[in-house]
Every structure is written in structure tokens, then in C-alpha cells.
């Protein structure tokens, strides 16, 4: 006879078994959840009315969740920037800038990966674009094959952590926290990770200089101002787009959905600017729009919003609309926009179906007291807080061998978030606790793209790498970078300030010392007149 205490581990084991078979995760979640739901009704653990919570949760938490609208916008932005030529220009200019030093091409891949991560938000786009552009160049100049494959795959996964990462949006939604706070918490670890990657390249250049040689002088075609101009032409538009997307969100001027919409429009503008058919007339209109935006911003900072402010931004909007129409008239960009729509539709549908399936599973899991079982299991671990963190990170690391970050976030996080809040609250405070926890798991889940057997970044790399690149070089090349990411996880665990340092500090107010003084007002005598008869 199956008891109520046996149901949660049976559900969890059944889910793992069904996913190992290879059935699509979204349908596996729904099938396991509904199967155990009907079994629970048969055994009398709850009645059929309990399952009415599933459509209610699907409508309230998935279909009408405005935060999830940011996902298609950021996906579209990444799909456009993936193929518009921005990555190629930046990698070429950065490669020539760092070319004279050992590991210069590796530094350029890491830095461009960081910049692209802040404007695309998708791993597949980044790994494929940088591999197609950089791998032939690095092979030509004698870089070690395992270093090449490792740095290309790892620099692509930087996108997971650098805002406006889709992972951070999903984590914020599942943890019930602000996307802006999640982005602020992720900046510290993302910068530290870049330092770790660059430090590994530097040490490799000292120990094995033949693995990361400098680019020969005759291969560096740009020098002086021409080189710096090309670098700035790639960095400045990207920095503007980063501010439009992230700056407005962190300053409270735009919601994540609104910032994502501006990013999608900005991606089309950047794609148009980088196209060879962008005319001088279009360029003049762009300059007018930028000047108008600057005037409007200055007016808003110095004065209240007035007619000048409205006219200035009206000119900016007209300039953006003109560039969008110009992009639609160019056949290459029209096809690019169509491909962006198609890839956005596929990913958004996948996320929605996984969310619906995970809702079916989680409702039934909580109905059979799965939350109580999981809390007892995790809070009784030896080592207290640190035992909890080590176990959860090892568990997520293991799951990442078989699941991608969407599946981990939608299946595991809703179950462990309340426990994490309870356990970690006394360490860093109730407010930052889940932000710290979410960023920590984001760093951990980066490894899901790198380690065998299902490292998607390795699959993307294998798909675009030349035939002379062995699969063994791709897998072995990723190992040192997985180690660096695990070091980053330990740093985030040991030093929570790397996440909480940029978050708003709570106000420490002693309520016993608060005094409210109401000024004494002398009122004139109240005269109601003579009494009425």
C-alpha cells in the first residue's frame, strides 16, 4: 500500500526516470504530474476538485504573467544581433588591439563575449557567431586547439550571467524577486568571472607560451587611430543599447518588458547601421535623432518635462521609425528580421509548454506534501547553512548533466525557494537572500552548457567547427573552464557581498525611537448660533 509519505520521493524518482528515457521535458512533467494526481485521487489523498488549481495557476502564473513577456523581446534582440555583423567587427578590431600580446586573441574573445552577452542574452547565438569568426583565425596563428574550443565555449556561456540574461529573468520570476535586483546582483560575479577567464589565459601564456602565441606583426592591418576608431564604432553603439535596456530598468524608468521592447527596436537599428546598404541620408537622420535624444535628456535633467522635451523625443522616435522602415526595405535585413521572429516563436513556445508542464507537476507535488518532505530533507542536512548550499549546488551541478537551465529553473526552483529563504535569510537578510541564492545557481547552471554529455555549447561548437577539429578536443578543452566556473561558485558562496554589494541597503530604523510630533493648532471657538426652536 502506497502511503502519503511515499508519494513525494516516488514522484521525483518517476520524473527522473521519464526524463532519462528521452521524452520531451514539457510533456514528461505534465504526464507525471497528472498520473500521480489521478493516483492520489484514487488513494484518497485529495479529491478531483484539487486539480482545479492547475488551470488557475496556468492562467495566473504563466499566460497572464507580464514579466515573462520580456523573454520574447530579449530573444528577438539576440537573434537580430547574432547575424548583423556586430560580433564580426568587434572581434576583428579587438583581435588586432590585443594581437601583440600572448593570448591576445583569447582576451578579445573573452571581452567581446562579455559585451555581446550584455546585448544578446542567448548562448547559442554567441557561441556560433564567435566560433565562425574567431576559430579559423586562432587556428591559423597556431593557438592550441583545446584552448580554442574551451575559450569559445566558455565565453559564450558568459551570456548566462551577464544582464540582460534570459536565465536571470526566469530566476527572478520563479523566486518572486525584482528583475532589476537580480541584474544588480549578477554584475559582481560576471565581472569576477571575466577576471578569472583572463587570468587563466595570462597564466597559460606564462607556463605554455606556445599555446597562446601573439599575432604576427604583418597580420595586424590596422594601427593607431584607425584601429581605435573601429573599436569605438563597435563598443559605443553597444554601450548605448546596454544603457537603453539595462540602465532604464535599473533606474526604475522602464519595466523589464518595456526595456526588452526598446532593446528589440535598438537591435534593428544596430543591424541597419552595420549594413553596407545604410545610406548617407539614413546616417544623417540617425545623427539628428541622437542629437534630439541628447537635448531631450538634458532638458529633463535640468527642468521639468516641457514642450522642448516632447518635441526632442518626437524627433528621436521619428528617426528610429525611419531607420526601421529603411531596414525593412533592405532584403538582407528583411530576411534577418523574419528569422528573428521564427527563432523567437520557437523558444517562447518551448518556455510556455515547460511552464505549463511544471505547473501540473508542482501542484500535485505540493498536494501530496512534497514541500514538507523536501524542507525536512534539506534542513536536516549536516553543516547547517553551508551544508545546504554545498548540497544544493552539487545537486544542480548533477542535474545540469541532463537538463538545461529552463528545465532546472521551472522544476527545481519553485520547490526549494521557500526553504532557501528560510535557511539563508539569517545570513544575508531576508531581502537579499533569494537574490544571492538565484545568482549563485545561475553561475552553477552555466556549467550545463559546458560539461558532457549534453553540454549545448559543445554541440553548437561541434556543429560549426571544421572537420579537423576533433570532438575529444572540444570536450577536453571545456574542462579547465568548468573548473573556473566552479571556483566562481565557491567565491559567491564564501563572499555574499559579491552579489549583495550593489543591492539597496535596508534602512535600519528602531521603531521604539520613532516620534511623531503633531503641531498644536489653536482653533477659534465653535459658534453654532442660537438653538433652533
C-alpha positions in Angstrom: 0.0 0.0 0.0 1.4 3.4 -1.0 1.3 5.9 1.9 1.3 9.7 1.7 4.9 9.8 2.9 6.0 7.7 -0.1 4.4 9.9 -2.8 6.9 12.8 -3.0 10.0 10.6 -3.5 8.1 8.4 -5.9 7.1 11.4 -7.9 10.6 12.7 -8.0 12.0 9.3 -9.0 9.3 8.9 -11.7 10.2 12.3 -13.1 13.9 11.5 -13.3 13.2 8.1 -14.9 10.8 9.5 -17.5 13.3 12.2 -18.5 16.2 9.7 -18.8 14.0 7.9 -21.4 14.3 11.0 -23.6 10.7 12.0 -23.8 10.2 15.8 -24.2 10.5 17.5 -20.8 7.4 19.7 -21.1 5.1 16.7 -21.8 7.0 14.5 -19.3 6.3 17.0 -16.5 2.6 17.2 -17.3 2.2 13.4 -17.8 4.0 12.5 -14.5 2.1 15.2 -12.6 -1.4 14.2 -13.9 -0.6 10.5 -13.5 0.3 10.9 -9.8 -2.6 13.3 -9.4 -5.1 10.7 -10.5 -3.3 8.1 -8.4 -3.6 10.4 -5.4 -7.3 10.8 -6.0 -7.7 7.0 -6.2 -5.8 6.6 -2.9 -7.8 9.4 -1.2 -5.0 11.9 -0.6 -7.1 14.6 -2.2 -10.3 14.8 -4.4 -10.8 15.8 -8.0 -11.6 19.5 -7.0 -7.9 19.9 -6.0 -6.8 19.6 -9.7 -8.8 22.7 -10.5 -5.9 24.7 -9.2 -3.9 23.6 -12.3 -5.8 25.7 -14.9 -6.0 28.6 -12.4 -2.2 28.5 -11.9 -1.5 28.2 -15.6 -3.6 31.2 -16.4 -2.4 33.3 -13.4 1.3 32.4 -13.3 2.0 31.7 -17.0 -0.4 33.1 -19.5 -1.0 36.4 -17.7 2.5 36.9 -16.3 3.7 40.2 -17.7 7.3 39.6 -16.6 7.5 36.6 -19.0 6.7 38.9 -21.9 10.3 40.1 -21.6 11.6 36.7 -22.8 10.4 37.0 -26.5 11.7 40.6 -26.7 15.2 39.7 -25.5 15.2 36.5 -27.6 14.4 38.6 -30.7 17.1 41.1 -29.8 19.7 38.4 -29.5 18.6 36.7 -32.8 19.0 40.0 -34.7 22.4 40.9 -33.2 23.6 37.4 -33.8 23.8 37.8 -37.6 24.0 41.6 -38.2 27.8 41.7 -38.3 28.4 43.5 -35.0 30.2 40.5 -33.5 32.5 40.2 -36.5 33.5 43.8 -36.4 34.2 43.8 -32.7 36.2 40.5 -32.8 38.3 41.8 -35.7 39.1 45.1 -34.0 39.7 43.6 -30.5 41.9 40.9 -32.0 44.1 43.5 -33.7 44.1 45.6 -30.5 45.3 42.7 -28.3 47.1 40.9 -31.0 50.7 41.9 -30.0 50.4 40.1 -26.6 50.4 36.4 -25.8 46.8 35.2 -25.7 45.6 38.4 -27.3 43.0 36.6 -29.4 41.8 34.8 -26.3 41.4 38.1 -24.5 39.5 39.6 -27.4 37.1 36.6 -27.4 36.5 36.9 -23.7 35.9 40.7 -23.8 33.7 40.5 -26.9 31.8 37.6 -25.2 31.2 39.8 -22.2 29.9 42.8 -24.4 27.8 40.6 -26.6 26.4 38.9 -23.5 25.2 42.2 -22.3 23.3 42.9 -25.5 22.2 39.5 -26.8 21.3 37.3 -23.9 21.4 34.0 -25.8 24.2 31.4 -25.6 23.6 29.7 -29.0 23.9 32.9 -30.9 27.1 33.9 -29.2 28.9 30.6 -29.4 28.0 30.1 -33.1 28.9 33.6 -34.1 32.2 33.8 -32.3 33.2 30.3 -33.4 32.6 31.0 -37.1 34.6 34.3 -36.9 37.4 33.5 -34.4 38.1 29.8 -34.7 39.7 29.9 -38.2 41.9 32.9 -37.2 43.1 31.3 -34.0 43.9 28.0 -35.8 45.8 30.0 -38.5 48.0 31.7 -35.9 48.9 28.4 -34.0 46.7 28.5 -30.9 46.3 25.3 -29.0 43.2 23.5 -30.2 41.9 22.7 -26.8 42.3 26.3 -25.6 40.5 27.5 -28.7 37.5 25.3 -28.2 37.4 25.9 -24.4 37.6 29.7 -24.6 35.0 29.9 -27.4 32.5 27.7 -25.5 33.1 29.4 -22.1 32.9 32.9 -23.5 29.5 32.0 -25.0 28.2 30.9 -21.6 29.1 34.3 -20.1 25.7 35.3 -21.6 24.0 33.2 -18.9 25.2 35.5 -16.1 25.6 39.0 -17.7 22.4 41.0 -17.7 20.0 41.0 -19.6 20.3 37.2 -19.4 17.2 35.2 -20.0 18.2 33.0 -17.1 18.1 35.9 -14.7 14.6 36.9 -15.9 13.4 33.3 -15.4 15.1 33.1 -12.0 13.6 36.4 -10.9 10.1 35.2 -11.9 10.4 31.8 -10.2 11.9 33.3 -7.0 9.4 36.2 -6.9 12.1 38.9 -6.9 12.7 42.0 -8.9 14.5 41.6 -12.2 16.3 44.8 -11.6 17.7 43.5 -8.3 18.6 40.2 -9.9 20.6 42.1 -12.6 22.3 44.2 -10.0 23.3 41.1 -8.0 24.7 39.5 -11.1 27.1 42.3 -12.1 29.7 41.5 -9.5 30.1 37.7 -10.3 30.0 38.4 -14.0 33.0 40.8 -13.7 34.8 38.4 -11.4 34.3 35.6 -14.0 35.8 37.7 -16.7 38.8 38.3 -14.5 39.1 34.6 -13.8 39.0 33.7 -17.5 41.5 36.4 -18.4 43.7 35.3 -15.5 43.7 31.7 -16.8 44.8 32.9 -20.2 47.6 35.0 -18.7 48.9 32.1 -16.6 48.7 29.8 -19.6 50.8 32.4 -21.6 53.5 32.2 -18.9 53.5 28.5 -18.5 53.0 27.4 -22.1 53.6 30.4 -24.4 53.4 28.2 -27.5 49.7 27.5 -26.7 48.7 31.2 -27.0 51.1 33.0 -29.3 50.9 36.6 -30.3 49.6 37.6 -33.7 52.4 38.3 -36.2 53.1 41.9 -37.0 52.4 41.5 -40.7 48.9 40.2 -39.9 47.9 43.4 -38.0 46.5 45.6 -40.7 45.1 48.4 -38.5 47.2 50.6 -36.2 46.8 54.0 -34.4 43.6 56.0 -34.7 42.1 53.7 -37.4 42.3 50.8 -35.0 40.8 52.7 -32.1 38.1 54.2 -34.3 37.0 50.7 -35.4 37.0 49.5 -31.8 34.9 52.5 -30.7 32.5 52.1 -33.6 31.7 48.6 -32.2 31.7 49.5 -28.5 29.8 52.8 -28.4 26.6 51.7 -30.1 26.7 48.5 -28.0 27.1 50.6 -24.8 24.2 52.8 -25.8 22.0 49.8 -26.3 23.1 48.3 -23.0 22.1 51.6 -21.3 18.8 51.7 -23.1 18.0 48.2 -22.0 19.6 47.9 -18.5 20.0 51.5 -17.4 16.4 52.4 -17.8 15.4 49.2 -16.0 17.8 49.7 -13.0 16.9 53.4 -12.7 13.2 52.4 -12.5 12.3 54.2 -15.7 11.1 51.0 -17.5 9.8 47.6 -16.6 11.7 44.5 -17.9 9.1 44.1 -20.7 9.4 47.8 -21.8 13.2 47.6 -21.7 13.1 44.4 -23.7 10.8 46.1 -26.3 13.3 49.0 -26.6 16.1 46.5 -26.9 14.4 44.8 -29.8 13.9 48.1 -31.6 17.5 49.0 -30.8 18.8 45.7 -32.3 17.1 46.5 -35.6 18.7 50.0 -35.5 22.1 48.5 -34.8 21.7 45.9 -37.6 20.7 48.7 -40.0 23.7 50.8 -39.1 26.1 47.9 -39.7 24.7 47.1 -43.1 26.6 48.1 -46.2 23.3 49.5 -47.8 22.8 52.0 -44.9 22.8 55.3 -46.9 24.2 58.7 -46.1 20.6 60.0 -45.8 19.8 57.4 -43.2 23.0 58.2 -41.4 22.1 61.9 -41.2 18.7 61.1 -39.9 20.3 58.9 -37.3 22.6 61.7 -36.2 19.6 64.1 -35.9 17.8 61.5 -33.8 20.8 61.1 -31.4 21.2 64.8 -31.0 17.5 65.2 -30.3 17.6 62.5 -27.7 20.6 64.2 -26.0 18.7 67.5 -25.9 15.6 65.9 -24.5 17.6 64.1 -21.8 19.4 67.4 -20.8 16.1 69.2 -20.6 14.6 66.5 -18.5 17.6 66.6 -16.1 17.6 70.4 -15.7 14.0 71.3 -16.0 10.6 69.6 -15.7 9.2 67.9 -18.8 8.0 70.6 -21.2 7.3 71.2 -24.9 11.0 71.1 -25.8 11.4 67.7 -24.1 8.4 66.3 -26.0 9.5 67.7 -29.4 13.0 66.4 -29.0 11.9 62.9 -28.3 9.3 63.1 -31.0 12.1 63.8 -33.4 14.0 60.8 -32.0 11.0 58.5 -32.4 10.6 59.6 -36.0 14.3 58.9 -36.7 14.0 55.4 -35.2 10.9 54.8 -37.2 12.7 55.9 -40.4 15.6 53.6 -39.7 13.2 50.7 -39.1 11.5 51.3 -42.4 14.9 51.5 -44.1 15.8 48.2 -42.6 12.6 46.6 -43.9 13.5 47.9 -47.4 16.9 46.1 -47.4 16.3 42.4 -48.5 19.1 41.0 -46.2 17.7 42.8 -43.1 14.1 41.8 -44.0 15.1 38.2 -44.1 17.1 38.7 -40.8 14.0 40.1 -39.1 11.9 37.2 -40.3 14.5 34.7 -39.0 14.4 36.6 -35.7 10.6 36.2 -35.5 10.8 32.5 -36.2 13.5 31.7 -33.6 11.7 33.9 -31.0 8.4 32.0 -31.6 10.2 28.6 -31.2 11.9 29.5 -27.9 8.8 31.2 -26.5 6.6 28.2 -27.2 9.2 25.9 -25.6 9.3 28.0 -22.5 5.5 28.2 -22.3 5.0 24.5 -22.6 7.7 23.7 -20.0 6.0 26.2 -17.6 2.6 24.5 -18.1 4.1 21.1 -17.6 6.0 22.2 -14.5 2.8 23.7 -13.1 1.0 20.4 -13.4 3.8 18.7 -11.6 4.3 21.2 -8.8 0.6 21.5 -7.9 0.3 17.7 -7.5 3.7 17.5 -5.7 2.6 20.1 -3.2 -0.7 18.4 -2.8 0.9 15.2 -1.6 3.0 17.2 1.0 6.1 17.3 -1.2 7.1 20.7 0.1 7.1 19.4 3.7 9.1 16.3 2.6 11.7 18.5 0.7 12.0 21.0 3.6 12.6 18.3 6.1 15.2 16.7 3.8 17.2 19.9 3.1 17.0 21.4 6.6 18.2 18.2 8.3 21.5 18.2 6.3 24.7 18.3 8.4 26.6 21.6 8.3 23.7 24.0 8.6 23.6 26.8 6.0 26.9 25.7 4.4 25.8 22.1 4.2 22.6 23.2 2.5 24.5 25.4 0.0 27.0 22.7 -0.9 24.3 20.0 -1.3 22.1 22.2 -3.5 25.0 23.3 -5.7 26.2 19.7 -6.2 22.6 18.6 -6.9 22.2 21.4 -9.5 25.6 20.6 -11.0 24.5 16.9 -11.3 21.1 17.8 -12.9 22.9 20.1 -15.4 24.4 16.9 -17.0 20.9 16.0 -18.2 18.7 19.2 -18.1 19.1 22.7 -19.5 18.6 25.8 -17.4 14.9 26.4 -18.3 14.0 22.9 -17.0 16.1 23.2 -13.8 14.6 26.6 -13.1 11.0 25.6 -13.7 11.1 22.2 -11.9 13.5 22.6 -9.0 13.4 26.3 -8.0 9.7 26.6 -7.0 10.2 23.6 -4.6 13.4 24.9 -2.9 12.9 28.7 -3.0 10.8 28.8 0.3 13.5 26.6 2.0 16.3 28.8 0.7 14.5 31.9 2.0 14.2 30.3 5.5 17.8 29.0 5.6 19.7 31.9 4.0 17.6 34.8 5.5 19.6 34.9 8.8 22.9 35.0 6.8 22.4 38.0 4.5 19.0 39.3 5.4 15.5 38.3 4.2 15.6 40.8 1.3 18.9 39.8 -0.5 18.7 36.1 0.5 16.9 34.8 -2.7 18.9 37.2 -4.9 22.2 35.7 -3.6 20.7 32.2 -4.0 19.5 32.9 -7.5 22.8 34.4 -8.8 24.7 31.5 -7.2 22.5 29.0 -9.0 22.9 31.0 -12.3 26.7 30.7 -12.0 26.3 27.0 -11.4 23.9 26.4 -14.2 26.4 27.9 -16.6 28.2 24.6 -16.5 25.1 22.9 -18.0 26.3 24.3 -21.4 29.8 23.0 -21.0 30.0 19.6 -19.4 29.4 16.3 -21.2 27.2 14.5 -22.2 24.7 17.3 -23.0 26.7 20.5 -23.0 24.8 22.5 -25.6 27.6 25.0 -26.1 29.8 22.0 -27.1 27.1 20.8 -29.5 26.9 24.3 -31.1 30.7 24.3 -31.4 30.8 20.9 -32.9 28.2 21.9 -35.5 30.2 24.9 -36.8 33.8 23.7 -36.2 35.9 22.5 -39.2 36.3 18.7 -39.7 40.0 18.8 -38.5 38.7 19.8 -35.0 38.3 16.5 -33.0 35.3 16.1 -30.7 37.8 15.0 -28.0 39.5 18.4 -28.3 36.1 20.1 -27.8 35.2 18.0 -24.7 38.7 18.1 -23.1 39.1 21.8 -23.9 36.0 22.6 -21.8 37.3 21.0 -18.6 39.5 23.9 -17.3 36.7 26.4 -17.9 34.2 24.2 -16.0 36.8 24.3 -13.1 36.9 28.1 -13.3 33.1 28.3 -13.1 33.1 26.1 -10.1 35.7 28.3 -8.4 33.3 31.2 -9.2 30.5 29.3 -7.4 32.7 28.9 -4.3 33.6 32.6 -4.4 29.9 33.6 -4.5 29.2 31.2 -1.6 32.1 32.4 0.5 31.7 36.1 -0.2 27.9 37.0 -0.5 29.0 40.7 -0.8 29.9 39.9 -4.5 26.2 39.7 -5.1 24.7 41.9 -2.4 27.2 44.8 -2.6 25.2 46.7 -5.3 21.8 46.0 -3.8 20.0 48.7 -1.9 20.8 48.5 1.8 17.7 48.2 4.1 17.0 51.1 6.3 17.8 50.2 10.0 15.1 52.0 11.9 14.5 51.5 15.6 10.7 51.7 15.8 10.9 52.3 19.6 12.7 55.6 19.0 10.4 56.9 16.3 8.5 60.0 17.4 5.6 61.6 15.6 5.1 65.2 16.7 1.8 66.9 15.7 1.9 70.7 16.0 -0.7 72.2 18.3 -3.2 74.4 16.4 -5.3 77.0 18.2 -8.8 76.8 16.8 -11.3 79.6 17.1 -14.3 78.9 19.4 -17.0 76.9 17.7 -20.2 79.0 17.2 -23.2 77.1 16.2 -25.6 80.0 16.6 -28.7 80.2 18.7 -30.6 77.0 19.4 -33.5 76.4 17.0 -37.0 76.0 18.3 
